[in-house]
Amino acid sequence: MDVVDGEMKIEKEYDQGFRVEHEGDDHQGRLLDSSKIKKKKQKMATRCDQQYTTPSPPDLPIKFRKRIRALGGSDIALVIQKCLFKIDVSSGHNRLSIPFNQIRQTFLTPQETEFLNSGDNKKKCSEMEVMLIEPFLRRGTISLRKWEMKKASGSATSMYVLVGQWNLVAWRNALREDETVQLWSFRINSKLCLALVKRRAKSNGYFVEF
């Protein structure tokens, strides 16, 4: 645990990135219980750890590959494998976050990246409407945006988010907190498309498909 200006510093999840909070002496001079800090850090360390301990992410399931080929898709690539946090499946937030530091490989063209960067992140954000193949192979559309999330320290974390119909996607596919999902990208006639896959961890560290 780090000490900054006499205060203990811990990290807490926030919007699938991290929000740094300083905890130590509070305004009334009471010391924070160190056992509570330890429990918080242990919970973070063990939560959804399968996405990091698995030697390599599982490949895209055959049924998804067949579906993509039938649509004329190509250039399949894993964008992210992540654990769903409470905020990912909260109807009040209606978005899935894709933090930059968890993206496995580049999935946007330079032109697409420039377009998403053109939003002002306030009242108007540039967004792309993309096809989404859902876990049960239903085909729909979803909006992709870029957001800058402020941390308590004053710095910002960049991420992409899926918005618009996300609440419906989460409800229709029974997405739950702590589940592991993969987001894959592919192209149809050079147009970006996405596929969402649900995964279930097994005790041996490998994943099976729902």
Secondary structure, DSSP 4 states (H G I P E B T S, - for coil): -EEETTEEEEEEEETTEEEEEEESS-TT-PPPPHHHHHHHHHHHHHTTTHHHHSSSPPPPPHHHHHHHHHTT-EEEEEEEEEEPPGGGG-TTT--EEEEGGG--S--S-HHHHHHHHTS-SSS---EEEEEEE-TTS-EEEEEEEEEEEEPTTS-EEEEEEEESSHHHHHHHTT--TT-EEEEEEEEETTEEEEEEEEEEE-TTS-EEE-
